[in-house]
Amino acid sequence: MPRRSPSTHRTIAHATAHGLKILTRAAFIEQVFYGIGYELRATIIGLNLPFDLARLAIGHGSARGDMRGGFSLKLSADKRRPPVQVKHISQRTSLIRFAAPFRQRKARSERKRQDYVPVRRGFFVDVRTFAGALFARSFSLASLAEFLGVPNPKMETDEHGRALTDAYVAYAVRDVQTTWECYAALVERYQTFNLADPPHAIFSEASIGKAYLKGMGVKPWREVQKDALPTKLLATIMSAYFGGRSEVRIRRELCQVVLCDFLSMYPTVCTLMRLWPFVIADGMTWRDSTKETRTFLASVTLPDLQRPETWPRLLTLVEVEPDRDVFPVRAQYKDQDQATIGLNHLSADRPLWFTLADCIASKLITGSAPKIVHAVSFEAGKPQDDLRQIMIAGNPDYTVDPIRDDFYKRLIELRQVVKRRRNRASGAERDALDAEQNALKIAANSSSYGVFVEINVKARAKRGEVTVHTATSDPYTVETGNDEEPGRFFHPLLATLITGAARLILAVTERLITDEGMEWAFCDTDSMAIAKPESMDAAEFQIRVDRLVAWFEGLNPYDFGGSILKVEDQNFGLHDQARPEPLYCWAISAKRYVLFNLDSDGQPVLRKASAHGLGHIRAPYDAANPAKSVPAPLAPVGEIGVERWHHDLWWMIARAAIDGHPDQVDLSYHSALDQPAVSRYAATTPPLLRWFKSHNQNQPYARQVKPFGFLLSFFADPFFSPGSTSGPRREEVKAATRPRAR
């Protein structure tokens, strides 16, 4: 009999005292993981399951088939037990399933009858993924337990990696209990949605949106389209897709702004253009509309766009001959390696395709209509059969009949009700209602846009040639190691029309700002920072902003009143939302800016910031070891949108800008910034893991280490990015001979 270590004695004693059973790893894998989880088809639950499964594994390899690019984890020495496949999808989501076993799956009688027996894939629920899908937030076990208010919250310990103690065993056991209680609370919450998809099928907010569509019996467009879409037309649709508009206009100049945000931009333009009938239709038709589109584009005016009846007329793609028109351009800017998108003056020696909305936007900005060569308009077919009603979030007051009701409209109306309740609440109730309204927002955005342009990249067994179809050239072949597979509800026309309309909304706003004699600092998909000219009186500036906001009241498609353009909370006092507070902006590039008030001493009080591009860098310090020379944030850093060290860096940049030396930002305010910047790379794929092994074994110190001083060039020094022009001019771009295909 081998001698037991003190740690083993301690673990056995704890199990005995608390009525628990202790198993070896091998016994747990055989009796519980496979005996119950696999054989009895139980749901296997954990928080950050890939982490736990990797530590239970006794070997690993590369997954095959449609899980290629993921890991195959060997958990049992018994070859009859299938490995577990894990494929990383996003920061909080992985696909997890059992592989096919190395044994006969069918009984003799099933083989005789030639019955189909599916592979037993198992049921895995990562609580972190499930919670993120329901509340559109990322959680740790501690924060999730606190948020849900479970009876047994997570315990804290600093004994990781040491010899086992009774306290540490109790801590580990509590983790399991806390995880279970969080799962039970999440399931209870999910059941109120009355959706058919089980928890193990929910991976993101988009999963919730898809579950609603499936709950209504909506069949995907690609399944119901009776007349196949010609390949050339599909390529044309994709060539006109450019996504959201994000750019900076007043760059590295301190200015006073009013930050405005459009109410649920994508669901709103969906409702304005009446796109819901396309979602539930048994297909769509298309027709040549060149003559009528030329007439419409020549006559449409800014007041026309204030009338809701104008927007359903935008379901058109247009081939134009660009001649210094303003269009989104996908190109390699300033010799950058990667192509990206900017809104620029465009000239081309061949016709190119855009949405009609983009053509109107160009007319609003330049004053002249682009020259139309050809136009194609689309119409929805009749509604599908067997559609059925659902209740949004289980609320009977928001029952949706897909034939009669616009699902996106009802989603946003329910979200508005929840937001009003949140604004009257406080404490934990306010936090819960805020998470609920945000989850409704994400579900609306994903189901009204994201699912229509979902593309899943899957690794090929070996590289091979594929044929690429474009709108402007003959098909050609390229060699690739990946396949791009459309998602279940892929509908590229809707994604193209929606984003085109959103860009038009921003172009309307830009035109109104110009007509009012004002400027704008930056825009980002559904928001715009309106800048006060130095010569304009503050009171007059506010009057003009209010007039601009009121212009959009006529475009509100919802049952509640008001403008779809909202003045954001950052424009008001931290503790008095009725008192306007001057807001200042320092913008560097698209998605890299800081907004702040000034306190009585002229010091910046950060209200909103974007640290785009810094997510891979580990925090050099945290709130427990703060920078002594930087005031603590007055607003929660979560509301500002950054981590504590991002806040401090932006505070120093804002302070330098105020003092007139933005290129001389003092980074000596914390000793941690004297250390190298450290990035965390997760070994999420077998090739990346092999790279780590090779790197550590052969060249452990070959990778250049950057000091935190590189942040000066990242945030403060001038650099070019597409659409990031200051002043009234955009860069003129001449289209490449063969634009990059999508």
Secondary structure as UniProt FT lines:
FT   HELIX           6..17
FT   TURN            18..19
FT   HELIX           25..28
FT   HELIX           29..38
FT   STRAND          43..46
FT   HELIX           49..56
FT   STRAND          59..62
FT   HELIX           65..67
FT   TURN            68..69
FT   STRAND          71..74
FT   TURN            79..80
FT   STRAND          84..90
FT   TURN            91..92
FT   STRAND          93..98
FT   HELIX           108..113
FT   STRAND          123..126
FT   HELIX           127..135
FT   HELIX           141..148
FT   TURN            160..161
FT   HELIX           166..191
FT   TURN            192..193
FT   HELIX           199..201
FT   HELIX           205..215
FT   TURN            216..217
FT   HELIX           221..224
FT   HELIX           231..239
FT   STRAND          246..248
FT   STRAND          255..262
FT   TURN            263..264
FT   HELIX           265..273
FT   HELIX           276..279
FT   STRAND          284..288
FT   HELIX           290..299
FT   HELIX           303..306
FT   HELIX           308..314
FT   STRAND          316..321
FT   STRAND          323..331
FT   HELIX           333..335
FT   STRAND          340..347
FT   STRAND          352..355
FT   HELIX           356..366
FT   STRAND          371..380
FT   TURN            385..386
FT   STRAND          390..391
FT   HELIX           392..394
FT   HELIX           396..398
FT   STRAND          399..400
FT   TURN            402..404
FT   HELIX           407..424
FT   HELIX           427..448
FT   HELIX           450..453
FT   STRAND          455..468
FT   STRAND          476..486
FT   TURN            488..489
FT   HELIX           492..515
FT   TURN            516..517
FT   STRAND          519..524
FT   STRAND          527..531
FT   TURN            534..535
FT   HELIX           538..551
FT   HELIX           552..555
FT   STRAND          565..567
FT   HELIX           569..571
FT   TURN            577..578
FT   STRAND          583..589
FT   TURN            590..591
FT   STRAND          592..598
FT   TURN            600..601
FT   STRAND          604..609
FT   TURN            612..613
FT   TURN            615..616
FT   TURN            623..624
FT   TURN            628..629
FT   HELIX           637..640
FT   HELIX           644..659
FT   TURN            662..663
FT   TURN            668..669
FT   HELIX           671..674
FT   HELIX           686..698
FT   TURN            700..701
FT   HELIX           708..710
FT   HELIX           711..715
FT   TURN            722..723
FT   STRAND          732..734
//
